[in-house]
Amino acid sequence: MKETFVVKHAVGGKIFIDTGKRAVPYKLEEKADGGYRFTVSTPRGPEIEELLKLAHELNVFVFRDYSEENEPTVKTWFYVNEGPVSYDDEKQELTIEAQSKIEYVPDRYLS
C-alpha cells in the first residue's frame, strides 16, 4: 500500500503539502475525543506561514493506494474546520487537528 498525505487550501486549491511529490514525515493519530491529529515535521517557511494564515480554510486528505493488492484507492477527507492548526518552532512541527473524516472510493462516485 502507498499512502499520500495532502494539505490544500479549500478555496484557492493551492497545495501546501503533497507527500506524493515531496517526502514529508507526518504522523496521524486518533484523539480520545474522536478527532484526529496530524503532526508534520517541516521547517517553518513562506509556505507554512501562508498555510497558518489560511488555517480555517484547509482540506486535508490521505490517499491509500492498494493497486498492488488489486483494491481501489481509498480517499479520506478530514474536516479541519475550526482546527486548531499550529506550529511549534522549537520542534519544527506543524500540527493540524480535524474534528471528523469521511472515507470513500473516488472511482465509485459518478458525476
N, C-alpha and C positions, 0 to 999 in steps of 0.2 A: 504494500500500500504506500502511495505517495501522498503526503499531506502538504497543502499550501495554505498559508495564512495571509489574508489581505485586509488592509485598513484603508478605506477610501472616504472621501468627502461625499456625503449623500446628495448634496445639491449640485455641486460642480462636477462630480465624478473624478476628481483628482485622486490618484492613488499615492498614498504615503508609504505604505509598506506592502510588498508583494514578495513572499519568500520563494515564489516560482521563478523570479527574475534575479533576486539577490538574497543570499542566505542571511537570515537574521535570527538569532537564538530567541525563542519565546517559550513560555510555559502557559498552559491553560489549566485552571483548577476550578472546581465547583465549590462555591461558598456554602456555609452552613445555612444561610437564608434562602438557598435555591438559586442565587445569582451565579455569575461567572466572573472570574478574574484572569485577565491576560497580563503577564509580566514579560516585557520585551527588553532585551539587552541591546541598547543602541546609544551611541553618543548623542548629546544634545547638539542640534544644528538648526539651520533655517527650516528644514522640512518638519522637524519635531516642534519647533516654535509655531509654525503655521497650524500643524495638527492640534496643538494645545488650544489655539485661538478658536478652532472650529470644533471643540470637544463635544458639543451637543448636537453636531450635525454629522457624526461619523457612522459609517456602516462597517461592521466587522464580519468577515466571513472565514470559514475554514472549509476547504475542499478536500475531500478524501477520495482519491482516485484508486479504485480497485480493479483497473483494467487488466492487470496481470492475473487476477483471480476470476476474470470474466464477469465481474459485477459492475454495475453502473457507478459513476461518480456520485457521491453524496455531498450536497452543499448544506452547510449550516450557517444561518444568518443570525447573528447575535444583535439584540437591540440594546444599544448603549443609552439612548435617550438622555437621562439626567446624569449618567456616569456613575461615579466620578472618573475623571481622566486626570492623571497627574504624572509628574516627572520627578524622580529622586536624583539630584545632581551627584550626590556622593556615590551612589551605587551605579549611576548611569543606566537607570531603568525607567522605562515608561510603563505605567500601569493603566489599564483600561478595564473598567467594570461594566458588565452588562446585566440587565435585570432578567432577560429571558432570551429564548432562542427558538428558531423554527428550523426544522431539518427536512430536506426534500431532495428528490432526484430531478434535476433540471430537465432531463430527457423525457420525463413523464408529464410535463406541462405543455399543453398545446396552446398556441395563440389564436 
